[in-house]
Structures are given as structure tokens and as C-alpha cells.
Amino acid sequence: MSRLPLLAAAAIGTLVLTGCSDSGSSDDAQAELSVSAAYMPQPVSDSMAAGFLTITNQGGAKDDLTSVTSDVGQVTVHKTVDSAMTEVKSLDVPAHGQLVFKSGGNHLMFENLKRKPKQGQTVSVELHFAQSGPVTVEMPVKSATYRPKTGH
């Protein structure tokens, strides 16, 4: 009879360990990133430009946009709160959510332009994340006064 409590403890321990295993859907515990609505208004300055896009995360884990690179110049990430623009090291891309860059809000700032992009051209940018691999985006250059009709 003294073996019954030991067997019960072993069975409970096995159930507890099984419940903690990673046998569930591991796909849901990762970020699944895509980019849409990317554009750059044609720069009015020879040295600076802005860029806008939407990063969608359909996965079950958040990620962070940590940097952006481009062959046209240095790119920094800016957050806008209460009309105040601040450069940030990273921005959160929430699980099952979006990180939106739009005019008057969060945006990419291109500085020290090596060339001045013109309407009809594209600018290549590479988005770097804390967890996910880099994502390359071809950003079309629109007119300086372009405002998207839908989306951001």
C-alpha cells in the first residue's frame, strides 16, 4: 500500500510536466510581420525626407522595430506624441496588431540624402527587428502633397 502514494505522485508529476511542455502551437508564439501602405512624399529638401508605412503582426508574439537602413541616406525612427517629434531606438509591433507610420504621427526620417528621390522612383529600405529577420521594402516616391485615400 505504500507504493500507491508514490505512483500517484509520479502520475501527477508527469501531468504537470506535460502541461508545461511546448507541444502547443509554436507558430502562434512568433511574430508574423508584413508591410503595407509604404510611401515617401517627394522630398522638398535636398538633405531630408520622410517615409510612411504600416507593419502588421499577425503572430502571437510582439516584436520591436529596432532600426531602418537605406541606400539613400541615414534613417531614424521618430515617435510623435502630442505634436512633439522624438527620435526613438525602437518601437513596439504588438502581437495581433499594427505599428503605423503616418503623416503627423510616427514616421521614418531620412537624413543626409545621397540623392534626392523623385516622384515615380522607389526607395529601398530594410527594416530590422529584435526577433524577426530583416524585411526589405520598396517604397514608392509620391508627390510632395500625396495623402493616402485609405489606410494610413
Beta strands, then each sheet from edge to edge (+ up, - down):
strand 1: 33-41
strand 2: 48-57
strand 3: 63-70
strand 4: 74-81
strand 5: 84-88
strand 6: 91-93
strand 7: 97-101
strand 8: 107-111
strand 9: 122-129
strand 10: 135-142
sheet 1: 5+ 4- 8+ 2- 1+ 10+ 9- 3+ 6-
sheet 2: 5+ 4- 8+ 2- 7+
end
